[in-house]
Amino acid sequence: MTTVPTRTQRGRGGPDGRETVDDASNFAGVLMLLSGPASILMGAAGIAHDTLFAASRYAYRFDLTAWGWIHLVIGVALVVAGLGVLSGQSWGRGAGGAVAAISLITQFMFVPYYPLWAIPVMTLDLLILFALTRIHIETRGGQ
């Protein structure tokens, strides 16, 4: 029979007793370092060329410069959170999940402007959320 662990452990403790980052967190951190610069590039494109994207009769219609700034800020936040996750900071997972959720919502709202960009970034954000919010249970020696 299998025993049920009595407590949840995060990471795989390092040799000096510190907790290390598990594989799913590494995956999420790398994805944040992909999604962040993608959002930064989209933001820079929106700021530089206000006429780059167009959508007519859209309920969440903002000035495209505003969308550019929104994507730029979220992209920088994703990069910072990704670095926090990869370096094992305690705030990294929570901040990464929150920023990825906000990025997912803003990309969903941006789909009418540029769906070929927004949908892949939404996929990255969903993978980030899955990797950061899963529960990792590990047993030590059958205990």
N, CA, C and O atoms as CSV, one atom per row, in Angstrom:
chain,resi,resn,atom,element,x,y,z
A,1,MET,N,N,0.835,-1.189,0.000
A,1,MET,CA,C,0.000,0.000,0.000
A,1,MET,C,C,0.871,1.240,0.000
A,1,MET,O,O,2.035,1.217,0.400
A,2,THR,N,N,0.301,2.259,-0.436
A,2,THR,CA,C,0.993,3.537,-0.479
A,2,THR,C,C,0.630,4.350,0.748
A,2,THR,O,O,-0.513,4.334,1.204
A,3,THR,N,N,1.596,5.046,1.268
A,3,THR,CA,C,1.319,5.913,2.414
A,3,THR,C,C,1.051,7.321,1.938
A,3,THR,O,O,1.612,7.765,0.936
A,4,VAL,N,N,0.210,8.011,2.644
A,4,VAL,CA,C,-0.128,9.390,2.315
A,4,VAL,C,C,0.768,10.302,3.141
A,4,VAL,O,O,0.828,10.166,4.363
A,5,PRO,N,N,1.454,11.219,2.499
A,5,PRO,CA,C,2.323,12.128,3.263
A,5,PRO,C,C,1.485,13.032,4.164
A,5,PRO,O,O,0.368,13.419,3.822
A,6,THR,N,N,2.048,13.351,5.306
A,6,THR,CA,C,1.325,14.184,6.266
A,6,THR,C,C,1.558,15.659,6.047
A,6,THR,O,O,0.844,16.475,6.629
A,7,ARG,N,N,2.514,16.034,5.244
A,7,ARG,CA,C,2.745,17.443,4.982
A,7,ARG,C,C,3.217,17.630,3.551
A,7,ARG,O,O,3.773,16.715,2.944
A,8,THR,N,N,2.995,18.800,3.029
A,8,THR,CA,C,3.384,19.137,1.669
A,8,THR,C,C,4.743,19.814,1.705
A,8,THR,O,O,4.982,20.710,2.515
A,9,GLN,N,N,5.622,19.381,0.826
A,9,GLN,CA,C,6.943,19.998,0.743
A,9,GLN,C,C,7.072,20.684,-0.596
A,9,GLN,O,O,6.601,20.172,-1.612
A,10,ARG,N,N,7.693,21.812,-0.601
A,10,ARG,CA,C,7.921,22.555,-1.845
A,10,ARG,C,C,9.398,22.518,-2.153
A,10,ARG,O,O,10.234,22.797,-1.294
A,11,GLY,N,N,9.706,22.178,-3.366
A,11,GLY,CA,C,11.106,22.125,-3.770
A,11,GLY,C,C,11.759,20.847,-3.306
A,11,GLY,O,O,11.093,19.952,-2.788
A,12,ARG,N,N,13.046,20.761,-3.489
A,12,ARG,CA,C,13.805,19.572,-3.109
A,12,ARG,C,C,14.991,19.992,-2.283
A,12,ARG,O,O,16.105,19.799,-2.768
A,13,GLY,N,N,14.894,20.507,-1.173
A,13,GLY,CA,C,15.939,21.062,-0.342
A,13,GLY,C,C,17.359,20.880,-0.850
A,13,GLY,O,O,17.756,19.777,-1.226
A,14,GLY,N,N,18.095,21.928,-0.859
A,14,GLY,CA,C,19.470,21.902,-1.329
A,14,GLY,C,C,20.399,21.375,-0.259
A,14,GLY,O,O,19.954,21.089,0.853
A,15,PRO,N,N,21.677,21.238,-0.565
A,15,PRO,CA,C,22.634,20.692,0.399
A,15,PRO,C,C,22.808,21.570,1.630
A,15,PRO,O,O,23.182,21.068,2.690
A,16,ASP,N,N,22.552,22.850,1.519
A,16,ASP,CA,C,22.721,23.730,2.664
A,16,ASP,C,C,21.405,23.935,3.420
A,16,ASP,O,O,21.311,24.823,4.268
A,17,GLY,N,N,20.393,23.121,3.120
A,17,GLY,CA,C,19.130,23.222,3.834
A,17,GLY,C,C,18.131,24.175,3.193
A,17,GLY,O,O,16.964,24.185,3.584
A,18,ARG,N,N,18.554,24.978,2.219
A,18,ARG,CA,C,17.628,25.889,1.545
A,18,ARG,C,C,16.784,25.117,0.558
A,18,ARG,O,O,17.217,24.098,0.022
A,19,GLU,N,N,15.586,25.599,0.320
A,19,GLU,CA,C,14.740,24.971,-0.685
A,19,GLU,C,C,15.171,25.445,-2.064
A,19,GLU,O,O,15.532,26.606,-2.253
A,20,THR,N,N,15.127,24.538,-3.012
A,20,THR,CA,C,15.469,24.883,-4.386
A,20,THR,C,C,14.200,24.933,-5.214
A,20,THR,O,O,13.131,24.541,-4.747
A,21,VAL,N,N,14.315,25.406,-6.421
A,21,VAL,CA,C,13.175,25.546,-7.312
A,21,VAL,C,C,12.941,24.207,-8.010
A,21,VAL,O,O,13.881,23.604,-8.528
A,22,ASP,N,N,11.680,23.735,-8.024
A,22,ASP,CA,C,11.389,22.469,-8.688
A,22,ASP,C,C,11.271,22.656,-10.197
A,22,ASP,O,O,11.315,23.779,-10.699
A,23,ASP,N,N,11.120,21.540,-10.914
A,23,ASP,CA,C,11.123,21.581,-12.374
A,23,ASP,C,C,9.973,22.397,-12.953
A,23,ASP,O,O,10.169,23.127,-13.924
A,24,ALA,N,N,8.780,22.289,-12.377
A,24,ALA,CA,C,7.634,23.042,-12.894
A,24,ALA,C,C,7.837,24.546,-12.703
A,24,ALA,O,O,7.446,25.342,-13.557
A,25,SER,N,N,8.442,24.928,-11.595
A,25,SER,CA,C,8.723,26.350,-11.379
A,25,SER,C,C,9.784,26.842,-12.358
A,25,SER,O,O,9.691,27.961,-12.862
A,26,ASN,N,N,10.785,26.020,-12.626
A,26,ASN,CA,C,11.774,26.387,-13.645
A,26,ASN,C,C,11.095,26.571,-15.002
A,26,ASN,O,O,11.382,27.527,-15.721
A,27,PHE,N,N,10.193,25.648,-15.346
A,27,PHE,CA,C,9.454,25.734,-16.598
A,27,PHE,C,C,8.657,27.028,-16.655
A,27,PHE,O,O,8.673,27.728,-17.668
A,28,ALA,N,N,7.955,27.350,-15.563
A,28,ALA,CA,C,7.160,28.582,-15.515
A,28,ALA,C,C,8.052,29.811,-15.617
A,28,ALA,O,O,7.704,30.772,-16.303
A,29,GLY,N,N,9.201,29.793,-14.940
A,29,GLY,CA,C,10.119,30.927,-15.003
A,29,GLY,C,C,10.636,31.164,-16.412
A,29,GLY,O,O,10.722,32.307,-16.863
A,30,VAL,N,N,10.980,30.089,-17.108
A,30,VAL,CA,C,11.456,30.222,-18.486
A,30,VAL,C,C,10.330,30.737,-19.384
A,30,VAL,O,O,10.561,31.588,-20.243
A,31,LEU,N,N,9.111,30.223,-19.188
A,31,LEU,CA,C,7.985,30.703,-19.993
A,31,LEU,C,C,7.691,32.175,-19.719
A,31,LEU,O,O,7.315,32.910,-20.632
A,32,MET,N,N,7.860,32.611,-18.470
A,32,MET,CA,C,7.666,34.033,-18.177
A,32,MET,C,C,8.734,34.876,-18.864
A,32,MET,O,O,8.476,36.010,-19.270
A,33,LEU,N,N,9.933,34.315,-18.992
A,33,LEU,CA,C,10.987,35.036,-19.690
A,33,LEU,C,C,10.798,34.988,-21.212
A,33,LEU,O,O,11.508,35.682,-21.940
A,34,LEU,N,N,9.852,34.181,-21.700
A,34,LEU,CA,C,9.451,34.231,-23.111
A,34,LEU,C,C,8.242,35.136,-23.310
A,34,LEU,O,O,8.211,35.945,-24.237
A,35,SER,N,N,7.253,34.997,-22.442
A,35,SER,CA,C,6.026,35.773,-22.561
A,35,SER,C,C,6.264,37.256,-22.260
A,35,SER,O,O,5.657,38.120,-22.892
A,36,GLY,N,N,7.135,37.550,-21.307
A,36,GLY,CA,C,7.428,38.937,-20.945
A,36,GLY,C,C,8.004,39.747,-22.099
A,36,GLY,O,O,7.454,40.790,-22.452
A,37,PRO,N,N,9.112,39.279,-22.699
A,37,PRO,CA,C,9.641,40.029,-23.842
A,37,PRO,C,C,8.674,40.092,-25.027
A,37,PRO,O,O,8.681,41.072,-25.772
A,38,ALA,N,N,7.838,39.053,-25.212
A,38,ALA,CA,C,6.839,39.116,-26.283
A,38,ALA,C,C,5.861,40.257,-26.024
A,38,ALA,O,O,5.493,40.988,-26.943
A,39,SER,N,N,5.443,40.405,-24.770
A,39,SER,CA,C,4.544,41.512,-24.429
A,39,SER,C,C,5.254,42.856,-24.538
A,39,SER,O,O,4.650,43.849,-24.944
A,40,ILE,N,N,6.531,42.891,-24.177
A,40,ILE,CA,C,7.298,44.131,-24.301
A,40,ILE,C,C,7.400,44.543,-25.773
A,40,ILE,O,O,7.251,45.720,-26.104
A,41,LEU,N,N,7.653,43.575,-26.649
A,41,LEU,CA,C,7.728,43.889,-28.081
A,41,LEU,C,C,6.381,44.375,-28.616
A,41,LEU,O,O,6.327,45.313,-29.411
A,42,MET,N,N,5.304,43.739,-28.180
A,42,MET,CA,C,3.973,44.180,-28.602
A,42,MET,C,C,3.701,45.593,-28.086
A,42,MET,O,O,3.144,46.422,-28.806
A,43,GLY,N,N,4.090,45.862,-26.857
A,43,GLY,CA,C,3.902,47.195,-26.298
A,43,GLY,C,C,4.708,48.243,-27.036
A,43,GLY,O,O,4.207,49.334,-27.308
A,44,ALA,N,N,5.953,47.925,-27.365
A,44,ALA,CA,C,6.792,48.875,-28.104
A,44,ALA,C,C,6.214,49.143,-29.492
A,44,ALA,O,O,6.254,50.272,-29.980
A,45,ALA,N,N,5.673,48.092,-30.126
A,45,ALA,CA,C,5.064,48.275,-31.445
A,45,ALA,C,C,3.819,49.145,-31.352
A,45,ALA,O,O,3.579,49.985,-32.219
A,46,GLY,N,N,3.029,48.947,-30.302
A,46,GLY,CA,C,1.828,49.759,-30.130
A,46,GLY,C,C,2.137,51.211,-29.815
A,46,GLY,O,O,1.416,52.111,-30.245
A,47,ILE,N,N,3.211,51.441,-29.062
A,47,ILE,CA,C,3.592,52.810,-28.710
A,47,ILE,C,C,4.215,53.520,-29.916
A,47,ILE,O,O,3.934,54.692,-30.165
A,48,ALA,N,N,5.055,52.809,-30.654
A,48,ALA,CA,C,5.773,53.435,-31.768
A,48,ALA,C,C,4.868,53.738,-32.960
A,48,ALA,O,O,4.978,54.804,-33.565
A,49,HIS,N,N,3.991,52.825,-33.295
A,49,HIS,CA,C,3.109,52.997,-34.448
A,49,HIS,C,C,1.668,52.865,-33.986
A,49,HIS,O,O,1.143,51.756,-33.889
A,50,ASP,N,N,1.048,53.958,-33.709
A,50,ASP,CA,C,-0.320,53.952,-33.198
A,50,ASP,C,C,-1.308,53.391,-34.207
A,50,ASP,O,O,-2.402,52.979,-33.821
A,51,THR,N,N,-0.959,53.361,-35.482
A,51,THR,CA,C,-1.855,52.853,-36.519
A,51,THR,C,C,-1.503,51.432,-36.942
A,51,THR,O,O,-1.976,50.969,-37.980
A,52,LEU,N,N,-0.684,50.731,-36.164
A,52,LEU,CA,C,-0.247,49.389,-36.530
A,52,LEU,C,C,-1.389,48.385,-36.499
A,52,LEU,O,O,-1.467,47.519,-37.372
A,53,PHE,N,N,-2.275,48.480,-35.517
A,53,PHE,CA,C,-3.373,47.539,-35.359
A,53,PHE,C,C,-4.691,48.282,-35.482
A,53,PHE,O,O,-4.778,49.473,-35.183
A,54,ALA,N,N,-5.709,47.571,-35.922
A,54,ALA,CA,C,-7.013,48.205,-36.043
A,54,ALA,C,C,-8.113,47.195,-35.736
A,54,ALA,O,O,-8.038,46.042,-36.162
A,55,ALA,N,N,-9.122,47.621,-35.008
A,55,ALA,CA,C,-10.304,46.810,-34.739
A,55,ALA,C,C,-11.489,47.757,-34.715
A,55,ALA,O,O,-11.440,48.820,-34.096
A,56,SER,N,N,-12.537,47.366,-35.383
A,56,SER,CA,C,-13.705,48.235,-35.422
A,56,SER,C,C,-14.807,47.681,-34.533
A,56,SER,O,O,-14.956,46.467,-34.395
A,57,ARG,N,N,-15.571,48.575,-33.936
A,57,ARG,CA,C,-16.740,48.234,-33.127
A,57,ARG,C,C,-16.391,47.207,-32.049
A,57,ARG,O,O,-16.992,46.134,-31.995
A,58,TYR,N,N,-15.454,47.523,-31.220
A,58,TYR,CA,C,-15.001,46.632,-30.163
A,58,TYR,C,C,-15.322,47.270,-28.827
A,58,TYR,O,O,-15.058,48.456,-28.626
A,59,ALA,N,N,-15.891,46.495,-27.905
A,59,ALA,CA,C,-16.358,47.027,-26.624
A,59,ALA,C,C,-15.221,47.566,-25.757
A,59,ALA,O,O,-15.405,48.560,-25.055
A,60,TYR,N,N,-14.052,46.929,-25.793
A,60,TYR,CA,C,-12.923,47.345,-24.963
A,60,TYR,C,C,-11.929,48.145,-25.777
A,60,TYR,O,O,-10.718,47.955,-25.660
A,61,ARG,N,N,-12.440,49.032,-26.595
A,61,ARG,CA,C,-11.589,49.805,-27.492
A,61,ARG,C,C,-10.854,50.894,-26.706
A,61,ARG,O,O,-11.464,51.813,-26.161
A,62,PHE,N,N,-9.532,50.761,-26.664
A,62,PHE,CA,C,-8.656,51.767,-26.090
A,62,PHE,C,C,-7.832,52.350,-27.220
A,62,PHE,O,O,-7.749,51.782,-28.309
A,63,ASP,N,N,-7.239,53.466,-26.949
A,63,ASP,CA,C,-6.237,54.000,-27.858
A,63,ASP,C,C,-5.099,52.981,-27.925
A,63,ASP,O,O,-4.707,52.431,-26.896
A,64,LEU,N,N,-4.571,52.727,-29.101
A,64,LEU,CA,C,-3.537,51.698,-29.231
A,64,LEU,C,C,-2.254,52.064,-28.496
A,64,LEU,O,O,-1.472,51.181,-28.142
A,65,THR,N,N,-2.030,53.337,-28.266
A,65,THR,CA,C,-0.889,53.715,-27.435
A,65,THR,C,C,-1.116,53.249,-26.003
A,65,THR,O,O,-0.177,52.813,-25.338
A,66,ALA,N,N,-2.351,53.338,-25.525
A,66,ALA,CA,C,-2.675,52.828,-24.187
A,66,ALA,C,C,-2.460,51.319,-24.121
A,66,ALA,O,O,-1.909,50.811,-23.144
A,67,TRP,N,N,-2.897,50.596,-25.164
A,67,TRP,CA,C,-2.637,49.151,-25.194
A,67,TRP,C,C,-1.134,48.882,-25.197
A,67,TRP,O,O,-0.673,47.933,-24.562
A,68,GLY,N,N,-0.378,49.699,-25.895
A,68,GLY,CA,C,1.070,49.528,-25.908
A,68,GLY,C,C,1.672,49.665,-24.528
A,68,GLY,O,O,2.514,48.860,-24.131
A,69,TRP,N,N,1.248,50.682,-23.789
A,69,TRP,CA,C,1.756,50.863,-22.431
A,69,TRP,C,C,1.315,49.732,-21.508
A,69,TRP,O,O,2.086,49.290,-20.657
A,70,ILE,N,N,0.078,49.259,-21.672
A,70,ILE,CA,C,-0.402,48.137,-20.851
A,70,ILE,C,C,0.468,46.909,-21.098
A,70,ILE,O,O,0.910,46.262,-20.149
A,71,HIS,N,N,0.719,46.583,-22.367
A,71,HIS,CA,C,1.548,45.414,-22.682
A,71,HIS,C,C,2.986,45.595,-22.218
A,71,HIS,O,O,3.622,44.637,-21.778
A,72,LEU,N,N,3.495,46.796,-22.312
A,72,LEU,CA,C,4.864,47.059,-21.872
A,72,LEU,C,C,5.017,46.839,-20.363
A,72,LEU,O,O,5.964,46.191,-19.917
A,73,VAL,N,N,4.092,47.375,-19.595
A,73,VAL,CA,C,4.155,47.228,-18.130
A,73,VAL,C,C,3.992,45.762,-17.723
A,73,VAL,O,O,4.719,45.271,-16.860
A,74,ILE,N,N,3.047,45.073,-18.339
A,74,ILE,CA,C,2.836,43.663,-18.004
A,74,ILE,C,C,4.042,42.829,-18.420
A,74,ILE,O,O,4.425,41.898,-17.711
A,75,GLY,N,N,4.640,43.153,-19.555
A,75,GLY,CA,C,5.830,42.431,-19.990
A,75,GLY,C,C,6.996,42.584,-19.030
A,75,GLY,O,O,7.690,41.614,-18.728
A,76,VAL,N,N,7.211,43.795,-18.555
A,76,VAL,CA,C,8.284,44.023,-17.580
A,76,VAL,C,C,7.977,43.273,-16.280
A,76,VAL,O,O,8.874,42.688,-15.674
A,77,ALA,N,N,6.717,43.290,-15.855
A,77,ALA,CA,C,6.330,42.569,-14.633
A,77,ALA,C,C,6.526,41.061,-14.802
A,77,ALA,O,O,6.939,40.389,-13.857
A,78,LEU,N,N,6.238,40.519,-15.990
A,78,LEU,CA,C,6.467,39.095,-16.241
A,78,LEU,C,C,7.950,38.750,-16.173
A,78,LEU,O,O,8.319,37.714,-15.619
A,79,VAL,N,N,8.791,39.595,-16.723
A,79,VAL,CA,C,10.232,39.338,-16.674
A,79,VAL,C,C,10.733,39.376,-15.231
A,79,VAL,O,O,11.511,38.514,-14.824
A,80,VAL,N,N,10.294,40.365,-14.460
A,80,VAL,CA,C,10.721,40.467,-13.055
A,80,VAL,C,C,10.239,39.254,-12.263
A,80,VAL,O,O,11.003,38.676,-11.489
A,81,ALA,N,N,8.979,38.867,-12.450
A,81,ALA,CA,C,8.444,37.700,-11.736
A,81,ALA,C,C,9.147,36.420,-12.187
A,81,ALA,O,O,9.413,35.543,-11.365
A,82,GLY,N,N,9.451,36.303,-13.480
A,82,GLY,CA,C,10.169,35.131,-13.966
A,82,GLY,C,C,11.555,35.012,-13.350
A,82,GLY,O,O,11.987,33.919,-12.984
A,83,LEU,N,N,12.247,36.133,-13.237
A,83,LEU,CA,C,13.550,36.115,-12.569
A,83,LEU,C,C,13.408,35.760,-11.089
A,83,LEU,O,O,14.257,35.065,-10.530
A,84,GLY,N,N,12.332,36.239,-10.457
A,84,GLY,CA,C,12.072,35.888,-9.060
A,84,GLY,C,C,11.810,34.406,-8.879
A,84,GLY,O,O,12.291,33.806,-7.918
A,85,VAL,N,N,11.060,33.811,-9.783
A,85,VAL,CA,C,10.781,32.371,-9.706
A,85,VAL,C,C,12.056,31.576,-9.925
A,85,VAL,O,O,12.339,30.648,-9.168
A,86,LEU,N,N,12.827,31.921,-10.943
A,86,LEU,CA,C,14.048,31.172,-11.239
A,86,LEU,C,C,15.101,31.306,-10.146
A,86,LEU,O,O,15.898,30.391,-9.944
A,87,SER,N,N,15.115,32.428,-9.443
A,87,SER,CA,C,16.088,32.595,-8.368
A,87,SER,C,C,15.585,32.055,-7.034
A,87,SER,O,O,16.300,32.111,-6.034
A,88,GLY,N,N,14.358,31.531,-7.014
A,88,GLY,CA,C,13.833,30.906,-5.794
A,88,GLY,C,C,13.319,31.890,-4.767
A,88,GLY,O,O,13.238,31.543,-3.589
A,89,GLN,N,N,12.972,33.088,-5.156
A,89,GLN,CA,C,12.442,34.079,-4.220
A,89,GLN,C,C,11.057,33.656,-3.737
A,89,GLN,O,O,10.292,33.049,-4.486
A,90,SER,N,N,10.744,33.973,-2.509
A,90,SER,CA,C,9.461,33.561,-1.938
A,90,SER,C,C,8.282,34.251,-2.603
A,90,SER,O,O,7.191,33.683,-2.649
A,91,TRP,N,N,8.465,35.437,-3.111
A,91,TRP,CA,C,7.380,36.182,-3.740
A,91,TRP,C,C,7.203,35.822,-5.206
A,91,TRP,O,O,6.217,36.230,-5.819
A,92,GLY,N,N,8.121,35.078,-5.776
A,92,GLY,CA,C,8.128,34.816,-7.204
A,92,GLY,C,C,6.916,34.059,-7.718
A,92,GLY,O,O,6.326,34.436,-8.730
A,93,ARG,N,N,6.540,32.975,-7.010
A,93,ARG,CA,C,5.416,32.167,-7.486
A,93,ARG,C,C,4.097,32.931,-7.418
A,93,ARG,O,O,3.300,32.869,-8.355
A,94,GLY,N,N,3.859,33.643,-6.332
A,94,GLY,CA,C,2.620,34.406,-6.208
A,94,GLY,C,C,2.547,35.547,-7.197
A,94,GLY,O,O,1.522,35.759,-7.846
A,95,ALA,N,N,3.639,36.279,-7.308
A,95,ALA,CA,C,3.674,37.393,-8.258
A,95,ALA,C,C,3.568,36.878,-9.687
A,95,ALA,O,O,2.884,37.478,-10.516
A,96,GLY,N,N,4.238,35.776,-9.976
A,96,GLY,CA,C,4.179,35.204,-11.315
A,96,GLY,C,C,2.779,34.764,-11.689
A,96,GLY,O,O,2.327,35.004,-12.809
A,97,GLY,N,N,2.084,34.117,-10.751
A,97,GLY,CA,C,0.711,33.705,-11.017
A,97,GLY,C,C,-0.213,34.885,-11.235
A,97,GLY,O,O,-1.058,34.865,-12.130
A,98,ALA,N,N,-0.051,35.915,-10.415
A,98,ALA,CA,C,-0.912,37.099,-10.547
A,98,ALA,C,C,-0.652,37.828,-11.863
A,98,ALA,O,O,-1.593,38.212,-12.558
A,99,VAL,N,N,0.611,38.016,-12.202
A,99,VAL,CA,C,0.937,38.734,-13.433
A,99,VAL,C,C,0.537,37.912,-14.662
A,99,VAL,O,O,0.063,38.472,-15.649
A,100,ALA,N,N,0.724,36.588,-14.611
A,100,ALA,CA,C,0.317,35.747,-15.741
A,100,ALA,C,C,-1.199,35.789,-15.926
A,100,ALA,O,O,-1.681,35.785,-17.059
A,101,ALA,N,N,-1.954,35.830,-14.829
A,101,ALA,CA,C,-3.415,35.931,-14.935
A,101,ALA,C,C,-3.833,37.269,-15.535
A,101,ALA,O,O,-4.731,37.324,-16.375
A,102,ILE,N,N,-3.186,38.340,-15.108
A,102,ILE,CA,C,-3.485,39.657,-15.680
A,102,ILE,C,C,-3.102,39.697,-17.157
A,102,ILE,O,O,-3.830,40.259,-17.975
A,103,SER,N,N,-1.964,39.104,-17.496
A,103,SER,CA,C,-1.539,39.047,-18.891
A,103,SER,C,C,-2.529,38.246,-19.727
A,103,SER,O,O,-2.830,38.615,-20.862
A,104,LEU,N,N,-3.034,37.153,-19.169
A,104,LEU,CA,C,-4.018,36.340,-19.891
A,104,LEU,C,C,-5.276,37.144,-20.193
A,104,LEU,O,O,-5.815,37.068,-21.297
A,105,ILE,N,N,-5.739,37.904,-19.226
A,105,ILE,CA,C,-6.944,38.722,-19.424
A,105,ILE,C,C,-6.698,39.809,-20.464
A,105,ILE,O,O,-7.535,40.028,-21.340
A,106,THR,N,N,-5.569,40.483,-20.376
A,106,THR,CA,C,-5.308,41.556,-21.346
A,106,THR,C,C,-5.081,41.004,-22.747
A,106,THR,O,O,-5.469,41.637,-23.729
A,107,GLN,N,N,-4.458,39.835,-22.853
A,107,GLN,CA,C,-4.288,39.235,-24.185
A,107,GLN,C,C,-5.640,38.830,-24.760
A,107,GLN,O,O,-5.867,38.961,-25.962
A,108,PHE,N,N,-6.540,38.338,-23.907
A,108,PHE,CA,C,-7.880,37.992,-24.367
A,108,PHE,C,C,-8.597,39.240,-24.891
A,108,PHE,O,O,-9.292,39.184,-25.906
A,109,MET,N,N,-8.425,40.347,-24.201
A,109,MET,CA,C,-9.052,41.583,-24.649
A,109,MET,C,C,-8.389,42.133,-25.917
A,109,MET,O,O,-8.995,42.930,-26.632
A,110,PHE,N,N,-7.160,41.717,-26.198
A,110,PHE,CA,C,-6.417,42.210,-27.351
A,110,PHE,C,C,-6.630,41.346,-28.598
A,110,PHE,O,O,-6.156,41.709,-29.675
A,111,VAL,N,N,-7.331,40.210,-28.479
A,111,VAL,CA,C,-7.513,39.290,-29.608
A,111,VAL,C,C,-8.075,39.980,-30.856
A,111,VAL,O,O,-7.579,39.696,-31.946
A,112,PRO,N,N,-9.074,40.867,-30.772
A,112,PRO,CA,C,-9.580,41.489,-32.008
A,112,PRO,C,C,-8.541,42.344,-32.735
A,112,PRO,O,O,-8.660,42.557,-33.941
A,113,TYR,N,N,-7.541,42.828,-32.030
A,113,TYR,CA,C,-6.520,43.657,-32.674
A,113,TYR,C,C,-5.499,42.813,-33.432
A,113,TYR,O,O,-5.124,43.150,-34.555
A,114,TYR,N,N,-5.048,41.717,-32.824
A,114,TYR,CA,C,-4.011,40.903,-33.455
A,114,TYR,C,C,-4.087,39.473,-32.909
A,114,TYR,O,O,-3.320,39.115,-32.015
A,115,PRO,N,N,-5.008,38.648,-33.440
A,115,PRO,CA,C,-5.206,37.302,-32.887
A,115,PRO,C,C,-4.010,36.374,-33.070
A,115,PRO,O,O,-3.783,35.504,-32.229
A,116,LEU,N,N,-3.242,36.535,-34.140
A,116,LEU,CA,C,-2.094,35.651,-34.354
A,116,LEU,C,C,-0.985,35.873,-33.339
A,116,LEU,O,O,-0.091,35.036,-33.212
A,117,TRP,N,N,-1.026,36.968,-32.624
A,117,TRP,CA,C,-0.059,37.235,-31.570
A,117,TRP,C,C,-0.664,36.926,-30.202
A,117,TRP,O,O,-0.010,36.328,-29.348
A,118,ALA,N,N,-1.901,37.333,-30.002
A,118,ALA,CA,C,-2.514,37.221,-28.687
A,118,ALA,C,C,-2.776,35.768,-28.278
A,118,ALA,O,O,-2.586,35.419,-27.113
A,119,ILE,N,N,-3.203,34.927,-29.201
A,119,ILE,CA,C,-3.545,33.548,-28.843
A,119,ILE,C,C,-2.317,32.738,-28.408
A,119,ILE,O,O,-2.408,32.036,-27.401
A,120,PRO,N,N,-1.174,32.793,-29.108
A,120,PRO,CA,C,0.006,32.079,-28.582
A,120,PRO,C,C,0.487,32.610,-27.229
A,120,PRO,O,O,0.931,31.829,-26.387
A,121,VAL,N,N,0.407,33.910,-27.011
A,121,VAL,CA,C,0.815,34.462,-25.713
A,121,VAL,C,C,-0.174,34.022,-24.631
A,121,VAL,O,O,0.226,33.777,-23.493
A,122,MET,N,N,-1.457,33.921,-24.975
A,122,MET,CA,C,-2.438,33.398,-24.024
A,122,MET,C,C,-2.107,31.944,-23.654
A,122,MET,O,O,-2.266,31.546,-22.500
A,123,THR,N,N,-1.651,31.158,-24.627
A,123,THR,CA,C,-1.255,29.775,-24.360
A,123,THR,C,C,-0.069,29.733,-23.404
A,123,THR,O,O,-0.047,28.921,-22.479
A,124,LEU,N,N,0.914,30.598,-23.620
A,124,LEU,CA,C,2.049,30.673,-22.696
A,124,LEU,C,C,1.582,31.037,-21.285
A,124,LEU,O,O,2.048,30.458,-20.304
A,125,ASP,N,N,0.658,32.003,-21.189
A,125,ASP,CA,C,0.166,32.424,-19.882
A,125,ASP,C,C,-0.586,31.293,-19.171
A,125,ASP,O,O,-0.459,31.137,-17.957
A,126,LEU,N,N,-1.365,30.509,-19.914
A,126,LEU,CA,C,-2.062,29.372,-19.311
A,126,LEU,C,C,-1.077,28.313,-18.807
A,126,LEU,O,O,-1.274,27.738,-17.736
A,127,LEU,N,N,-0.024,28.061,-19.575
A,127,LEU,CA,C,0.994,27.107,-19.126
A,127,LEU,C,C,1.719,27.616,-17.884
A,127,LEU,O,O,2.042,26.836,-16.988
A,128,ILE,N,N,1.974,28.916,-17.832
A,128,ILE,CA,C,2.604,29.505,-16.643
A,128,ILE,C,C,1.699,29.317,-15.427
A,128,ILE,O,O,2.157,28.898,-14.365
A,129,LEU,N,N,0.426,29.627,-15.586
A,129,LEU,CA,C,-0.516,29.474,-14.467
A,129,LEU,C,C,-0.595,28.025,-14.010
A,129,LEU,O,O,-0.618,27.754,-12.809
A,130,PHE,N,N,-0.637,27.101,-14.950
A,130,PHE,CA,C,-0.691,25.687,-14.576
A,130,PHE,C,C,0.552,25.275,-13.801
A,130,PHE,O,O,0.449,24.600,-12.776
A,131,ALA,N,N,1.722,25.675,-14.281
A,131,ALA,CA,C,2.970,25.272,-13.636
A,131,ALA,C,C,3.127,25.896,-12.249
A,131,ALA,O,O,3.684,25.264,-11.351
A,132,LEU,N,N,2.646,27.121,-12.062
A,132,LEU,CA,C,2.845,27.793,-10.772
A,132,LEU,C,C,1.789,27.425,-9.735
A,132,LEU,O,O,2.042,27.534,-8.535
A,133,THR,N,N,0.621,26.994,-10.173
A,133,THR,CA,C,-0.452,26.751,-9.204
A,133,THR,C,C,-0.677,25.272,-8.912
A,133,THR,O,O,-1.597,24.932,-8.167
A,134,ARG,N,N,0.121,24.404,-9.466
A,134,ARG,CA,C,-0.058,22.986,-9.173
A,134,ARG,C,C,0.488,22.673,-7.785
A,134,ARG,O,O,1.319,23.408,-7.251
A,135,ILE,N,N,0.017,21.588,-7.217
A,135,ILE,CA,C,0.461,21.159,-5.889
A,135,ILE,C,C,1.513,20.089,-6.066
A,135,ILE,O,O,1.304,19.120,-6.796
A,136,HIS,N,N,2.641,20.258,-5.405
A,136,HIS,CA,C,3.745,19.306,-5.495
A,136,HIS,C,C,3.867,18.595,-4.154
A,136,HIS,O,O,4.187,19.215,-3.140
A,137,ILE,N,N,3.608,17.279,-4.158
A,137,ILE,CA,C,3.729,16.494,-2.937
A,137,ILE,C,C,4.843,15.486,-3.143
A,137,ILE,O,O,4.864,14.751,-4.130
A,138,GLU,N,N,5.757,15.463,-2.207
A,138,GLU,CA,C,6.898,14.566,-2.301
A,138,GLU,C,C,7.073,13.868,-0.966
A,138,GLU,O,O,6.968,14.497,0.087
A,139,THR,N,N,7.337,12.577,-1.007
A,139,THR,CA,C,7.590,11.822,0.228
A,139,THR,C,C,9.073,11.516,0.334
A,139,THR,O,O,9.770,11.401,-0.674
A,140,ARG,N,N,9.534,11.390,1.538
A,140,ARG,CA,C,10.942,11.051,1.774
A,140,ARG,C,C,11.023,9.609,2.281
A,140,ARG,O,O,10.577,9.312,3.389
A,141,GLY,N,N,11.578,8.741,1.489
A,141,GLY,CA,C,11.838,7.387,1.925
A,141,GLY,C,C,10.607,6.641,2.409
A,141,GLY,O,O,10.705,5.847,3.344
A,142,GLY,N,N,9.452,6.873,1.802
A,142,GLY,CA,C,8.242,6.154,2.184
A,142,GLY,C,C,7.613,6.642,3.471
A,142,GLY,O,O,6.711,5.980,3.986
A,143,GLN,N,N,8.037,7.748,4.007
A,143,GLN,CA,C,7.462,8.262,5.252
A,143,GLN,C,C,6.228,9.069,4.987
A,143,GLN,O,O,5.611,9.579,5.922
